[in-house]
Amino acid sequence: MILTGKKVAIFNVANRKSIAWAIAQSIMKYGGEVILGYQNERFKENLEELIEGLSPKPLILECDVNSDERIEEAREIIEKGIGKIDGLVHSIAYAPTEALKSPFIETGREAFRIALEISVYSFLAMSRIFREIINPGGSIITLTYYGSEKVIPNYNVMGVAKSALESSVRYLAYDLGKDNIRVNAISPGPLSTLAARGISGFVDMLQLHRERSPLKRNVEHREVGDTAVFLLSELSSGITGETIYVDAGYNIMGM
């Protein structure tokens, strides 16, 4: 129970296939307490169904990351209801559908802005705003993907966003190191999530991953959740600014 006594805020849970929910399950399995965010009322019912039967029930709250004010409100709710926390998980990414269906060169200015603002700036904003309530020794985690390094057809502007996200991890790790707060990213292999299903050819991505990864399989949501537990625990106290791959070894392959 390596997370006993630890409190972790996770943003945002969409449904039971969310990586954020897998991380929440692993945290609870290893003794931690979770605070769960959702984007808007549309997703609130899904989250309430997920936590039904849990005792004690986690605090849930709305957090629209398009607004610094809404992020600050979420922090205030946590501070008043829970107090200090030990971890923050950022599992938020979005790009307009048309930007994932058209060639990257056709990405419009507005689609580019939206993808970078929601997928990257929200991580910076949340890290800055939540910094005040994260205990020394705490950990911040975000979720990235291999499309940040190599061209993944149809991933397009999200690949650029993930590159910026991974760079942000390094700069935030430097800025927050003096507060003894660590910042890392997890890079899973392809997983069936609400966001992933919006990528053309996603089924083909799963098959290619199975065929070429050293372990000859796709990864499971649980494996990403358990890696988050490691990064949130004292077992990873010397790790910051890193991208940890959970992809059955796919990223090491040249051919």
N, C-alpha and C positions, 0 to 999 in steps of 0.2 A: 504493500500500500504506500508507494513512494510519494504520492501526492496528498497524503493525509494532512488536513489543515490548510491546504492550498485552495485559493479561490481564483477562478479563471473566467474572464469575460470573453464570449465568443460571438463574433458578428460576421455574417448573418446566416441564420438557418432558414432554408426555403422549404425543404421537405425531408423525408427519411433517406433520400439518396444523396443529400448534401454532404460534402466533405466536412463541413462544419458540424453536422450532426454526428458523423463518425468520430470526430475528435472529441465531442462532448461525451459520447458513450465511453470512450477509452479513459477519459479523465475521471469520470464517475466510477468506472471499474477499478481504477487504481487509487480510489479514496479521496479524490478532489471534489470540490464544489463548483458548479458552473452557473454562470449568469448568461442567458441566451438572448441575443438580439434578433429582430426580424425587420425586414425593410419597410413594410406598410401593412395595413389591415388585411390585404389580400393574403398574406402569408401567416397572419396571426393564428387563424383557425388550424392550419397545418401544424404549427408548433404546439398549440394547446393539445392536439391529439397525440403528438409524440411524447409529451411529458405526462400524459394521463397515467395515473398509477404509480408515478414516482413519488417517493417519500424520503425526505421533504421535497416539495415541488421547487424547482429552480425559479429564481426571479427571471421573468421575461420582460422585454421592453422594446419599443419601436426605436429604430435608429436609421434615419434617412441620411446617408453619408454625403448627399449633395449639398448639405448645409452644415457649416461649422456650428451654428446655433443648435441644431438638432443633436449633433455629436456632444456638445457641451451639456445639453439637457440629459442625455443618456448617462454621461459621467456623473452628473449631480444626483441622478436617481440611484445609481450604484453606490455612490459615496454615502448618501443618506440611509440607504437600506442595508448595505453590506459593509461599508467601510473601505479599507484598503484592499487591493487585490494583488495577486502574485503573478498573474499572467494575462496577456491580451492576445487573442487570435483573430487575425484579419483574413477572412475567407470571402472576399468580395471582388467580383470582376464582371465587366459588362462591355459589350460593343454592339452597336446597332446591327440588326440582321443583315442589312444590305452590305455592310462592311465586311462581313464574313462570307458573302456569296459572290462578290465581285473581286476581280484581281486587286492586289494591294495597291497598284499604281492608280487605281480609280477611287481610292479612299478620299472622301470629301473632307473638307476642313472641319465641319461640325461633327461628323462621325469620329474623326481623329480626336477632337477635343473631348468628346463624351467618353471615349474608351480610356484615354489617359487620366481624365479627371476622376472617373469612378474607380478605375482599377489601380491607379497609382497614387494620385493626390490624396485619396481617402485614407490610404495607409499612413502617409506623412501626417495628415491632420489628426487622425486618431492617436497616433503615437505621441504627438505633441500635447494634445488635450488630455489624454489619459495618463501621461507621465506623472502628473501630480498625485495620482492615487495608486501607483504601482510601487510595491515595497522594494527596498534594495534587495538585490539577488533575484529580482523578477525577470520575466522573459516575455518577449514579443515575437509572434510568429506570423508569417504570411504564407500564402500558397502561390506557387509559380508553376511553370511548365517548360519543358525542353525547347518549345518553339521560341523561347527567348534567345537561344544560341544558334539553332539551325532552322532552315526553312522547312516549315510544315505546311504543305499546300492547304489552302482554305483557312488557315489560322490567322494569316494576314495581320491586321492592325493589332490584334491581341498579342502577337509575337513581339511587336515593338513595345507594347505596354508592359509585357512581362520583363523585357530587357531593362526598361526604366525602373520597374519594381525591384529587380535584383540589385541594381545600382543603388536604389534608395535604401535597401537593407544595409549595404556597406556604410553609407554615409550616416545613417541613423545609429548603426552600431558604434561608430566613432563618437557621435554626439552624446549618446546615452551611456557610454562606457563609464564616464566619471560618476554616474549615478548608480553604478553597479546593476544596470539593466542590460540584458543581452537581447540581440535582435538577429533572427535567423529566418530563412525561408525553407519550405519543404517543396520539392519538385516531384510530384507523383507521376507515374505513367498514366495513360488515358483511363479515366473512370467515367462510368455512366452517371452523369449528373444533369440537372436541368440546363446548365450552361453548355455542357459538352454536346448535348443533343442538337444544339443550334449550329454546330459546325458540320458543313457538308463533308460526306465521306467518313464520318466518325466510326462507323462499323468497320470500314477498311483499316482505319488506324488501329483498332483493337486487334484485328487479325495480324497486321504487320508486326505489331509489338510482340504478340505471342510467338511469332515465327523467328524473330531476330534477337530477342532478348536472351541472355545467357541462361536464365531460368526457364525459358520456353513457356511462359505464361503471362497473363495479365496480373496486375497487383490488385489487392482487395482494399476496400475502404478501411477496414480494421487496421491494416498495416500502416496506413497514413496516420490514423488516430494514435496508434501506439508510438510512432515516431514523434508525434507532437508531445506525448507524455514524457518521452526522454528529454526533449528540448525544454520542457517546462520544469523538469526536475533538477535536483542538484547533481545528478549523474552527468549533466552536460555543462557544468558550471564554468568550464574553460573554453566554451565554444560560442563565438559571436561573429556576425558578419558573413555567415556561411550559407550556402545553398546545399541542402541535404537531399540527395536523390533517393526516391522510393519507387523504383521503376523496373525492378527485376534485372537491373544491370544494363538496360537498353542504351543508356547514354555513353557507355564505354565502347560501343561497337563502331568500327569504321565501315564495315560492310556487312 
